[in-house]
Amino acid sequence: IFSPYYQALTTNERQSVSLFESFNKDNQLISDSMAEKIKTCITSTENHLDNQFNATNLTKIMLDISLSSFAKPVLEVFRDSDKIFEEYSVLGLPKMAMLENRISFLNTLLKKKRMFYTQYFYETYEDVAKRQLAMSIDLSEETLENYRTADILVKSWP
């Protein structure tokens, strides 16, 4: 579903891991085994749609922290899409294509039986995050329709 984004996403995750590795090497604040656990947590966020209920508790917490942003007010959730589009701009895809993929991702996330892995995040954020996701999808679909209408008008202009 999200193959156009996969390379940019994994590049982003690899950059985050590299940044962490450099920081840890320079500061040597944690053991190598803990550093490996943290790198696993960072890379796990590239697969939000996968079932990761068998992951370590630390990884589940990292995933939940990442997903908890969907519990913010709906306009902030919607505006976060612009940040994601900026992050993926290196792909050179039209904004309409990115918006279509974003809507698909949000719909898939919304349809998950359970978004959050830990009981705390589930009880605290699940309901509000799903409501915000649904509203963000509606706003995104409205925006996509506006782009399509504008595109049709531009193409039909003499």
C-alpha positions, 0 to 999 in steps of 0.5 A: 500500500505504501511502497512509494514511501517505504524508501523515504521512511526507512531512510528516515529511520536509518538516519535516526538510528545513525544519529542515535549511534553517533550520540551514544558513541560520543557520550557512551551513556548506555551499554551496547545491549541497551543501544541495540534495544533502542535501535530496534525501537526506533526502526519499529516505527517504520511498520506501524501497520504491522501487528507488533504485539509480540514486540518487547515492552520497550518497543510497544511503548515507543510505538505507542508514543509515536501513535499518540500524536493522533490523539492531539486536536484534529487540526493538529493531526491534519497539519501533521500531514504537511510535515509528513509530506515535507519529509517525503518530498524527496520522492518528488511525488505530486501532493495529490499522490501523497495525500491519497497514500496518507488517506490510505494509511490513516484508513488502515490504521483506523480499521485496526482492532486496536491501535495501541499496544500497551494498556495505558496508551490503549485506555488513555488514547484509543478512543480519542485517537480513532475519533481524531483519525476519522475527522482527519481522514474527512478533512484529507478527503475534502482537501484531495477533492479540492485538489482534483477539482483544481486540477480539472479546472486547470486542464480544461482552461483554454 
